[in-house]
Amino acid sequence: MQWTLVVPLKSLAHAKSRLSDTAGDAVRPGLALAFAQDTVAAALSCPAVRDVAVVTDDGLAGRELGALGARIVPDAPGAGLNAALAHGEAVVRTLRSERPVAALNADLPALRPTELARVLDAAAEFPRAFLADAAAMGTTLLAAAPGAELLPAFGTASRTRHRASGAVELALDAVDSVRQDVDTGEDLRAALALGVGPRTAAAATRLLMPGQ
């Protein structure tokens, strides 16, 4: 079974505002793009993934991620993360209704294809399933089988909301790279310790990272 992944990405100019204590305004957009590039590249290298659709209205991000092989879906709703995901799901299922779909965060710069494959293989056992983030508060991946809706509820405390919606929480170990999203400087240090992709590694060299 091969999956279609839907990856939402807001305008780079407004992305990763919580990294402001670590990355200045001049650096943050490039860092957000690097996260997304490494995430998409790793996802496309995963044997369980057939294709990746990125939902974004950012022109630069669209060009760069399209060059990696992602399908770019304009964010027609323009109404936030969950609306973008629902729109992306509708678009890809119009093309391939028989394929399972998963929403994946765009800020997983340490993502390992083999670990992503383990998560998707586990998710395939359920109509809907999700993986909690490293902080055990949010969600980094939400999966839906053919015929089941994603029903995304990302945002603050999304782990609780996805569980309440009936999605099964995946209890997996050794998938740290799929859990480690990056919202804060501490998150970035944790991702760097895991080993990030080449674009994030290059972008991070422009930051002053205490403790690195």
C-alpha positions, 0 to 999 in steps of 0.5 A: 500500500502506497500513500499520498501525503498532504503537507500544509505550508503557510506563507514563509514570511509568517512561518515559525514565529515561535522561533523568533528568540532563535532566528531573526526575521531575516533568517526565519523564512529560509529556515522554514523553507529548509524544514519543508524541503528536507521533510518533503525530500525524505517523504518522497524517498519513503517506499510507502509514499507514492506522492506528496501534495503541498498545500501552499500559496507561497510562490518560492516554496511552491517552486522549490518543493515542486522542483523536488517532485511534490505536487503543489496545491494552491491554498484556495480556502485561505482559512488556516491549517485545517481548512488547507488540509481538508482542501488538499485531501479533497484535491488528491482524492479526486485524482486517486480515491482508492489511495490512503491519505495522510497529513504530515507536518512540514517542519520535520527536518530530521525525518527518516524515510524508514521511520515514516514507513513504519508509522504509515504501515502501522496506520494502515491497520486502522480507518484513521490514526495519528502520531503524537509529537515529541512534546506529547501535546500535538500531532505530526501525522494524521492518516485516513484509509480509503473511504475515511475522511481525515477530519484534521484538528491540528493546532493546540492540544491536537493530540487530545482532539484527534483522539476524541475524534475517534482516530487511533493513537499509534504507540510506536517507539524508535520513530523519533524523527517523525515526532520531532517537529520544530516550533521553538529553539529547543525543538530545533536543538532536538532535531539537530541532535537527531540529525537533520537534512542537508538544507536545514543543516546549512540554514542552521549554520547561520544561527547562534545556537547555544549548547550546539 
